[in-house]
Amino acid sequence: MTPVTDELLYVYTVLRTATPTAPPLVLDVHARLGAGLELVEHQGLTAVVERVDAADFDEQPLRDHLEDLDWLAVVARAHHEVVARVGAGTTTVPLRLATICRGRQGVQRMLAESHQPLNEALQRVTDAEEWGVKLYAQPAPDSPGPAVPAAPEPGAAAPAAAPSGAPSGRDYLRRRLNDRRTQADRTGQAQRTAEALHEKLADHAAGAVLHPPQQRQLSQAPGQNVLNAAYLVPTAHRQAFLDGIPTADELPSGVRVEVTGPWVPYSFTDTTAAAPARPS
């Protein structure tokens, strides 16, 4: 019978076990979330883990913490820092945030149960990197115009008639309607540009994922997000991919492109089976 351990290990990411002739993976031993990074090997796979405190990461406190956005932000920063450092030196498959196993045997069991999807993900992202491309429809500039006249207070004298040639409330409404039409035209043009750009960039990529457009409140970027895509780009094709991204002068008026990367290919390493939602 497998002994039960109270030791909890946070699992950051998984890579292939180094061959005897390969240089060893050097881990920064500085603690991120607990006692410092360690390696757990099993069946040709190696997990990068860290022993963490049960007061924060056992099943019930972890469930409570998942409602705390500040706590999650700290964990997310630590998680992504470790994945990025490991990914800078070798191919790796990041696991879901807050993946917790009980002891080294729990980690080995997870590696065994998810051996095939982990290996497939490692194969898929070898010699490749992730690039993000977003396209925005910029807001149309506001047209200057008069404010709509306020309704008079009860008992107040009727306002004098507007001087001849002065803009009326009808003129104001007509201008606002034209502004909305202009913005709709910009959005439609941006969406057509996004479709053509996505098709072009996908030709230079080994894979592409269309994420839902970001809400302005979350992205804090000006304009309406009409393309939010990730591309898995072979490192040998990086320049061809980047050359396919239009410059500001090549884009239609009112359309803006944003490029980020290269990243560890988070969007192309879906191994849900390898990410327990609670300590296993």
Secondary structure, DSSP 8 states (H G I E B T S, - for coil): -------EEEEEEEEE---TTS-------S-SSSS-EEEEEETTEEEEEEEE-HHHHSHHHHHHHTT-HHHHHHHHHHHHHHHHHHHTTS-EEE--TT-EEEHHHHHHHHHHHTHHHHHHHHHHHTTEEEEEEEEEE----------------TT--------TT---HHHHHHHHHHHHHHHHHHHHHHHHHHHHHHHHHHTTSSEEEE-----HHHH--SSEEEEEEEEEEEGGGHHHHHHTS--GGGS-TTEEEEEEEEE--GGG---GGG--SS--
